[in-house]
Amino acid sequence: MALTTKHLLGIKDLTKEDIQLILSTASQFKEVLQRPVKKVPTLRDVTIVNLFYENSTRTRISFELAEKRLSADVVNFTVSNSSAAKGETLLDTVNNILSMKVDMVVMRHSASGAPHYLAKHIDAAIINAGDGINEHPTQALLDAFSMQEKLGQLAGLKVAIIGDIMHSRVALSNIYLLKKMGAEVMVSGPPTLIPTYLQEAMDIKVEYNIDKALAWCDVANVLRIQLERQNQPLFSSLREYNMAYGITKQRLDKLSKDIVIMHPGPINRGVEIDSDVADSAHSIILDQVENGVAVRMSCLYLLTGRTNPA
């Protein structure tokens, strides 16, 4: 089987079958990663450039590790050490790189829609590693893989996405994916951090009371407060945010059931989530990081159109 799209620009562009194929292929690659020798020759002679215009730790390392586990040739690009710092345009930068015969571009950019713009102008396959406040498709895929691994299936799951919904590309990609896979979705957080017409636009639940959201859900996916994207104060203080909306052990102890705790990282401990929750048995945060490599191996492999994963 093959994906219905040449690029991975967003979950919005994928079919349910595409998502199922990526997740099932990721399961095969996770098995490969448990072997003593974790490297396979699947993408030998494929050259991939990691084009990161924004800072990243987990996503960048995860993609680079996935590429190297598949035996691809990897080129890393950082803005501060490139001609982009001298004023070179995005399209010129990429065309210069492609003239060196690159097969695939993994791209993170602060501008929403930057990967979509590139996809219209170049032939190489593009994977969106996060564009502004638009989408982060591989994060949503690894979140879905982690939920499915922990709870068995996505259909019928009740997932609460909690925190800074307004500025989160992770939230949007997760909403698209979970809706396509038959899960119920609720967003929760301060009214100032939830877009006004989100409930009607996305056909999801909105709950401003964090305790009600936690009581409703099977999975709580907690998001970071993105102060760097806020042009004005949207809540009084980080301390008050933690008191009103932070995921604490005291809040979880009040629930009548155990729920799964997730976080895409980086974590602001003591703000959106406390350490005794992030490091507890309820948390699958480190599983998400581990699964990210397998899911990104799956995406890279499927977009190249190769036929033998391992």
Backbone torsions as a table, in degrees:
resi	resn	phi	psi	omega
1	MET	NA	157.5	179.7
2	ALA	-135.5	158.7	175.6
3	LEU	-70.3	155.4	-179.8
4	THR	-85.8	0.3	-177.0
5	THR	-130.0	147.3	179.3
6	LYS	-78.0	-31.6	-177.3
7	HIS	-116.7	162.3	169.5
8	LEU	-113.5	86.8	-176.2
9	LEU	-95.9	-27.3	180.0
10	GLY	-175.4	158.4	177.1
11	ILE	-64.2	-30.1	-179.1
12	LYS	-55.4	-31.4	-176.2
13	ASP	-86.8	-9.4	-176.0
14	LEU	-91.3	148.8	172.0
15	THR	-88.4	167.6	176.0
16	LYS	-59.6	-37.5	179.8
17	GLU	-67.0	-37.6	175.9
18	ASP	-59.5	-46.2	-178.5
19	ILE	-63.2	-45.2	178.8
20	GLN	-61.1	-39.5	179.3
21	LEU	-65.0	-43.9	179.0
22	ILE	-62.0	-44.0	-177.6
23	LEU	-68.5	-40.5	179.8
24	SER	-69.2	-37.1	176.7
25	THR	-67.5	-36.4	177.3
26	ALA	-61.8	-34.4	177.6
27	SER	-61.7	-39.9	177.4
28	GLN	-65.1	-41.5	-179.5
29	PHE	-71.1	-30.5	176.4
30	LYS	-64.7	-36.1	176.6
31	GLU	-64.5	-39.0	177.3
32	VAL	-60.8	-39.7	-176.8
33	LEU	-70.6	-12.9	176.5
34	GLN	-88.0	-9.2	-179.0
35	ARG	-74.7	157.7	175.5
36	PRO	-59.4	-41.6	175.2
37	VAL	-102.2	110.2	-170.4
38	LYS	-92.2	0.3	-174.3
39	LYS	-101.0	136.9	176.6
40	VAL	-125.6	153.0	-174.3
41	PRO	-86.5	20.1	-169.7
42	THR	-56.3	-43.5	-176.8
43	LEU	-111.2	31.7	175.8
44	ARG	-60.1	137.1	-178.9
45	ASP	74.9	7.9	172.4
46	VAL	-98.4	129.5	-179.1
47	THR	-106.1	126.8	-176.7
48	ILE	-123.6	132.5	176.1
49	VAL	-108.2	130.4	175.4
50	ASN	-94.7	107.2	-171.5
51	LEU	-106.1	92.8	-173.7
52	PHE	-110.3	110.0	177.0
53	TYR	-93.1	-3.9	176.7
54	GLU	-127.8	156.0	178.4
55	ASN	-65.2	147.2	178.9
56	SER	-161.2	143.8	173.3
57	THR	-113.5	-68.8	-175.1
58	ARG	-62.4	-49.1	-174.7
59	THR	-63.6	-45.0	-176.8
60	ARG	-66.5	-47.9	179.9
61	ILE	-64.3	-40.2	-179.3
62	SER	-62.3	-45.2	178.1
63	PHE	-64.5	-44.4	-178.2
64	GLU	-63.5	-41.2	178.5
65	LEU	-65.7	-42.3	178.4
66	ALA	-60.0	-43.6	-179.7
67	GLU	-63.9	-42.1	-178.8
68	LYS	-72.7	-34.0	175.1
69	ARG	-63.7	-27.4	179.2
70	LEU	-92.1	4.5	177.3
71	SER	70.0	21.6	176.3
72	ALA	-75.2	157.7	170.8
73	ASP	-86.2	127.8	-170.6
74	VAL	-116.7	132.4	174.5
75	VAL	-121.1	126.1	179.5
76	ASN	-103.4	134.9	-177.9
77	PHE	-122.1	129.0	172.2
78	THR	-124.7	139.9	-174.4
79	VAL	-60.8	-42.9	-173.6
80	SER	-63.3	-25.0	-178.9
81	ASN	-105.3	19.0	-173.9
82	SER	-126.1	176.6	177.7
83	SER	-71.8	-11.3	175.2
84	ALA	-61.3	-31.6	177.8
85	ALA	-68.6	-17.1	178.6
86	LYS	-96.0	1.9	177.1
87	GLY	108.0	5.0	178.6
88	GLU	-65.6	138.8	-178.6
89	THR	-74.8	160.7	178.5
90	LEU	-57.4	-47.0	-177.0
91	LEU	-64.6	-41.0	177.7
92	ASP	-63.6	-42.3	178.8
93	THR	-58.4	-48.9	-176.4
94	VAL	-68.5	-41.1	178.7
95	ASN	-62.9	-36.8	175.7
96	ASN	-63.9	-41.1	178.5
97	ILE	-66.7	-43.2	-178.4
98	LEU	-66.5	-28.7	178.1
99	SER	-65.1	-14.9	175.1
100	MET	-91.1	15.1	174.1
101	LYS	66.8	56.6	174.2
102	VAL	-92.5	140.6	-175.4
103	ASP	-93.6	-27.9	-173.9
104	MET	-149.1	146.6	178.7
105	VAL	-121.8	123.9	170.4
106	VAL	-101.8	121.5	-167.0
107	MET	-130.0	131.6	168.5
108	ARG	-120.9	134.2	-176.8
109	HIS	-147.3	149.2	-179.1
110	SER	-75.1	-18.0	-178.3
111	ALA	-91.8	123.3	175.2
112	SER	-61.1	133.0	178.1
113	GLY	90.3	-2.2	-178.8
114	ALA	-59.6	-44.1	177.8
115	PRO	-64.2	-34.9	179.3
116	HIS	-66.2	-38.6	176.6
117	TYR	-62.0	-46.1	179.8
118	LEU	-62.4	-40.6	-176.7
119	ALA	-59.9	-26.1	179.2
120	LYS	-80.2	-14.0	-172.0
121	HIS	-117.6	-12.3	-178.3
122	ILE	-130.2	160.7	-176.6
123	ASP	-90.2	-25.2	-176.2
124	ALA	-65.0	149.8	175.5
125	ALA	-68.0	142.2	-178.1
126	ILE	-122.1	134.2	171.1
127	ILE	-113.4	125.7	178.5
128	ASN	-81.0	114.7	177.7
129	ALA	-97.8	20.7	179.6
130	GLY	121.1	118.2	178.2
131	ASP	-126.9	107.1	177.6
132	GLY	53.4	-128.8	177.5
133	ILE	-105.8	21.3	-176.5
134	ASN	-85.9	-80.6	-176.0
135	GLU	-140.9	159.3	173.6
136	HIS	-142.4	75.8	-168.3
137	PRO	-61.5	-39.7	-177.2
138	THR	-69.7	-27.5	175.6
139	GLN	-67.1	-43.0	178.4
140	ALA	-64.1	-38.0	179.6
141	LEU	-67.0	-41.8	179.7
142	LEU	-71.6	-32.1	174.4
143	ASP	-63.1	-44.1	179.4
144	ALA	-64.5	-42.6	178.2
145	PHE	-59.8	-42.6	-178.6
146	SER	-67.1	-40.6	177.0
147	MET	-64.2	-45.3	-179.1
148	GLN	-63.5	-40.7	179.3
149	GLU	-64.5	-39.6	-176.5
150	LYS	-79.3	-40.2	-169.6
151	LEU	-114.8	-2.7	172.9
152	GLY	97.6	-38.6	179.8
153	GLN	-158.1	163.4	178.7
154	LEU	-96.5	-34.7	-178.3
155	ALA	-59.5	128.5	178.2
156	GLY	86.3	-9.9	178.4
157	LEU	-66.7	145.1	173.8
158	LYS	-104.4	112.8	-174.8
159	VAL	-117.1	123.6	175.2
160	ALA	-102.7	125.5	175.9
161	ILE	-102.9	119.1	-166.0
162	ILE	-121.1	131.3	173.6
163	GLY	127.1	-136.1	-174.7
164	ASP	-83.8	81.4	-178.8
165	ILE	-71.9	-36.2	-174.9
166	MET	-55.2	-42.4	-172.4
167	HIS	-107.2	11.1	-170.5
168	SER	-102.5	116.2	172.4
169	ARG	-72.0	-27.1	177.5
170	VAL	-64.6	-42.2	-180.0
171	ALA	-59.9	-47.3	-176.6
172	LEU	-63.6	-45.5	179.6
173	SER	-64.5	-39.5	178.2
174	ASN	-64.8	-40.7	179.0
175	ILE	-61.7	-48.5	178.5
176	TYR	-56.0	-48.1	-174.8
177	LEU	-67.8	-48.5	-175.9
178	LEU	-63.6	-38.0	177.2
179	LYS	-64.1	-41.8	-179.7
180	LYS	-65.8	-29.9	-176.3
181	MET	-94.8	5.6	172.7
182	GLY	89.4	14.5	177.0
183	ALA	-87.1	159.2	172.4
184	GLU	-94.2	137.8	-175.2
185	VAL	-124.2	134.8	172.8
186	MET	-129.0	140.9	170.4
187	VAL	-110.6	146.4	-178.0
188	SER	-144.6	144.3	179.9
189	GLY	161.8	-174.5	177.3
190	PRO	-64.0	145.7	178.1
191	PRO	-55.1	-30.8	-179.3
192	THR	-72.8	-13.4	-178.4
193	LEU	-111.1	12.0	176.9
194	ILE	-123.4	122.5	180.0
195	PRO	-54.8	143.2	-169.9
196	THR	-58.3	-46.6	-172.9
197	TYR	-105.0	23.6	-176.8
198	LEU	-61.9	-40.8	-178.2
199	GLN	-58.9	-46.1	-179.0
200	GLU	-74.0	-40.9	-175.4
201	ALA	-67.3	-38.0	-173.6
202	MET	-107.7	-4.3	-178.5
203	ASP	56.5	53.4	178.2
204	ILE	-128.4	171.2	178.1
205	LYS	-89.1	147.2	174.4
206	VAL	-124.9	129.5	-179.6
207	GLU	-136.9	122.1	-178.6
208	TYR	-88.5	-11.9	177.3
209	ASN	-94.2	111.6	-174.0
210	ILE	-63.8	-35.6	-178.4
211	ASP	-67.4	-37.0	176.3
212	LYS	-66.8	-38.4	178.8
213	ALA	-64.5	-42.8	179.4
214	LEU	-66.6	-37.5	178.9
215	ALA	-66.9	-29.5	-177.2
216	TRP	-79.3	-35.5	-164.3
217	CYS	-89.6	161.2	168.3
218	ASP	-95.3	-31.8	-178.5
219	VAL	-131.5	132.7	173.7
220	ALA	-112.6	113.6	177.0
221	ASN	-99.4	107.3	-170.9
222	VAL	-95.5	130.3	-175.4
223	LEU	-106.3	150.9	177.5
224	ARG	-72.5	144.9	171.7
225	ILE	-76.6	116.5	-174.1
226	GLN	-94.2	78.4	-177.9
227	LEU	-60.6	-30.5	-177.2
228	GLU	-68.6	-17.3	179.6
229	ARG	-101.8	-0.8	-177.7
230	GLN	-95.6	122.7	-178.8
231	ASN	-83.6	-14.1	179.2
232	GLN	-149.8	157.9	178.8
233	PRO	-62.2	129.3	-178.3
234	LEU	-113.2	-2.1	170.7
235	PHE	-156.1	164.6	-167.2
236	SER	-68.2	-48.2	-179.3
237	SER	-161.4	161.5	178.6
238	LEU	-64.1	-35.9	179.3
239	ARG	-64.3	-44.8	179.5
240	GLU	-69.0	-33.0	175.7
241	TYR	-61.2	-44.8	179.6
242	ASN	-61.0	-40.1	-179.5
243	MET	-66.6	-37.8	-175.2
244	ALA	-88.6	-35.8	-171.1
245	TYR	-131.0	-1.9	-179.3
246	GLY	-70.2	145.3	177.3
247	ILE	-87.7	106.3	-177.0
248	THR	-114.3	162.8	177.7
249	LYS	-63.1	-36.6	179.6
250	GLN	-61.4	-39.8	178.5
251	ARG	-65.0	-44.3	-177.7
252	LEU	-69.2	-33.7	179.9
253	ASP	-65.1	-24.0	179.8
254	LYS	-77.2	-16.2	-175.3
255	LEU	-74.9	152.3	-179.7
256	SER	-87.0	-0.4	-178.3
257	LYS	-147.3	162.2	174.3
258	ASP	-84.4	138.7	175.0
259	ILE	-122.7	159.3	179.6
260	VAL	-90.1	133.5	-179.6
261	ILE	-107.1	129.7	178.6
262	MET	-128.4	158.4	176.3
263	HIS	-158.4	129.8	-178.5
264	PRO	-75.0	-13.9	-177.9
265	GLY	75.7	159.2	-7.0
266	PRO	-71.4	149.3	-176.7
267	ILE	-88.3	133.3	167.0
268	ASN	-96.3	89.9	-177.2
269	ARG	-64.1	136.6	-178.8
270	GLY	84.7	0.0	176.0
271	VAL	-112.4	-82.5	-179.4
272	GLU	-83.1	-18.8	-179.9
273	ILE	-153.6	140.9	179.2
274	ASP	-88.1	155.8	-176.6
275	SER	-61.1	-38.0	-177.4
276	ASP	-71.7	-11.4	171.5
277	VAL	-92.9	-46.6	-178.7
278	ALA	-59.8	-31.8	-177.1
279	ASP	-101.8	10.6	-175.4
280	SER	-86.1	174.8	178.0
281	ALA	-68.6	-20.1	177.8
282	HIS	-71.1	-23.4	-170.5
283	SER	-85.3	138.3	172.5
284	ILE	-120.6	30.6	-175.2
285	ILE	-63.0	-43.6	179.6
286	LEU	-72.9	-27.9	173.6
287	ASP	-63.7	-38.3	177.1
288	GLN	-59.2	-44.2	-179.7
289	VAL	-62.9	-45.6	179.3
290	GLU	-62.3	-44.9	-178.2
291	ASN	-67.8	-23.4	179.1
292	GLY	-58.2	-36.6	-179.9
293	VAL	-66.2	-46.8	-179.3
294	ALA	-63.9	-41.7	-179.3
295	VAL	-66.2	-40.5	-179.7
296	ARG	-72.6	-32.4	171.4
297	MET	-60.0	-42.6	179.4
298	SER	-61.2	-46.4	-179.5
299	CYS	-63.5	-45.9	-179.5
300	LEU	-60.8	-46.7	-178.8
301	TYR	-62.2	-47.8	-176.5
302	LEU	-67.6	-33.7	-179.5
303	LEU	-75.1	-19.4	176.1
304	THR	-84.3	-15.4	178.3
305	GLY	76.6	17.1	176.9
306	ARG	-70.8	164.5	-170.7
307	THR	-113.5	-8.1	-176.6
308	ASN	-131.9	101.0	-173.3
309	PRO	-64.6	-35.0	-175.0
310	ALA	-133.1	NA	NA
